[in-house]
Amino acid sequence: MPRPSTPLLSPDRIRSVALAIIDRDGLDGLSMRKLAAELGVQAASLYGHVRTKDQLLNDVASSILSSVDVSGFDVDWREGLLRCARSYREALSSHPNIVPFLAYGPARRDESLKRLDVVHGSLVDAGWSRREATMIAAGLMYIVFGSALSSFSSGFSSDPADYSGRYPHLDRAHLLPGVARELDRDSFELALAAFVRGL
């Protein structure tokens, strides 16, 4: 049987299928065996491309983070922080199941470290100390990851009886799940603006 003209495995295809599994089944749902089955190959074939599941997760994370925009730092550091945070949140919102893995920090991911280097360098160039630049970058990540880890608004019950007569200031809380996406975005923007303006 002749070899296929298009290889069954490529780094892009492996990452793409792995991310689809994570999006569908969560982090715990990804295994090398399941990935191999969905790629139509034996698990042993994967190890020529990816040594470990951890490496695979870092490769997937890097592909997601490649869309984080740090071009705003060419304008000024405040614009850089705003663009970076918004694009970072957008990338995470598209793939919420991988957020807990990314929340551990940049590890050795080149895409993460390149972007962090731009953020840190731009802040230092703007006059912040290295320590302050580190704290500003960390603070920005707290806002981004906090907004991406879960929806505050959708955590409320949609039953008005859960609040009526018991919590007078939450008498409309049952409406929050219906506007969760919009309210969460607006809450993120409020926190981000307050953070950046307050620096």
N, C-alpha and C positions, 0 to 999 in steps of 0.2 A: 504494500500500500504506500503510495507516495506521501511525502510530508505535506501538511497543509501549507498553502501559500501564505497564510497569515498565522503567525505563531499563536498557539492557544493561550500562552501566558506572556504577559508584559507587565512591567511595573504599574502602568496606568490602569490596566484591566484588573489587576489584583487589588489595587487600592479602591477602585470604583466598586467592585463587587463586595469587598470587605465593608466599605462604608454603607452600602445598601443593606447588608445584613445588620450592621449596628443600628441604622435608622429604623429597621423593621423589628429587630429582636432585642435590641439593647446590647450593652457591652458584654454582659454575661452570655449572650446568645451567639457571640462570635467564637468559633473554634477553627483551628486549621483544617480539621476534618470536614466541617460544614462548608468552609470556604472552598476547599478542593472539590467537594461534590457540586457546588454551584458553578464552579469554573469548568467542570467536566473533566477533571484530572484526578490523579491519585495524590494523597496528602504529601507523599515523599517528593513529588514534583515541585511542590511549593518551596521546599527548603533550599533549592538552588537559587531562589529569588529573594526569599525572606527567611532569616535564620530562626527568629522567635516570634511569638505573638506580640511581645512587647515592641520589637522592631516594627512589626506590621502596624501596630497602633500609632507609633511615632510617625511612620510614613503617612498614614491616613491623616493624622493631626497636621502634619506639615502641609499636606495638600489643601486642607481646609484653611489653614492660616495664611496661605499664599495670597488670599484675597484681602487681607487686612491692609488698609490704605494708610501709609505713612507719608504720603506726598504733601500733606498739609504743613509739615514742618518746614517745607521750602518757603511757605508764606510767613508763618511765625509759630512759636511754640504753642500758643493757645489754640490756634486753628488746627495744628497738628494733633493735639490731644483730642479735640472734638471729632475730627475725621477718623482718627485711629479707633477711638472708643465706639463710634457708630458702626464702622465697618466690622469691627471685631464682634460686636453684639449681633450684627446681621449674619455673620458667618456661623456663630454659635447657635443662633435661633434656627438656622436651616438644618442643624444636626444636633438637637438637644441631648441625644443619648450619649454623645462622646464628651459632653461638658465635664462630667466628673473626672475623666481621665486628664483632660487639659487643665483642670483646676489645680493640679499638683505643681504647676509651674512649667517653665520652658524646657527643663531637662537638657538634653543635648540636641534638641531639634533646631536645625539650621535656620528654618523659616522663622521660628520664634525668636531665636537669638539675633538674627539680622534686624528684625523689626524693633526689638528691644534696644539694640545698639543705636538705632536711629533716634528712638525716643530719648534714651539716656543722654546721648551725645548732644542732641538739640537742646535739651534742658540745661546741660552744663554750659554749652555755648551761649545760652541766654542769661547766664549769670548765677544759676542755682549751683549749690555745692553738690558734690557727687552723692553725698548722703541724702540731701533733699531731693535730688533727681530720682534716686532709688525709691524714696518714700512716695513721690508723686506718681511714678509708674505703678507702684504697688497699689496706691489708692485708686488709680484709674482701673486697675484690674479687679479690685474689690467691687466696684460699681458694675463693671461689665459682667463679671461672673455671677454676682448676686442677682442681676436681672435675668441672666440666662439659665440659672439653675432651676428656677421654678417661677410660677406665676402666683403672685400674692393675691391678685383679684379673683382668680378662679378657685382659690381655696375656701371661698365663702359658700354657704348653702344657698340654694335658690328658693328655699322655702321661707316665706316671710314669718311664719309662726316660730321659727327658730330665734327670732330677734324681737318680735312684737311684745311689748310690755315688760321685757327683761333688760333690753339694752336701748335706751331712748336715743342715743346718738348713732346707733347703727340700724335705725328703722328702715333704711333703704339698702342695706348691705346685700339683701337677696338679689338686687339688680346687678351687682358687680360681675358675676360670672358671664353675663351677657355682653359685657363691654370689656372683658379682661384684656384682650389683645391691644386695644386702643389705650386703655388705662395704664397697662404695663409699659407700653412704649412712652406715653407721656410722663409717667413716673420716672422712667430712666432718663429722659431728657431733662426733667427738673433736677434730678440728683446730679447729672453730669454738668449742667450749667452752673449749679450752685458750687460744685467742686472747682471747676475751672475758674469761675469768677472770683472765688474766694482765695485763690493763690496769689 
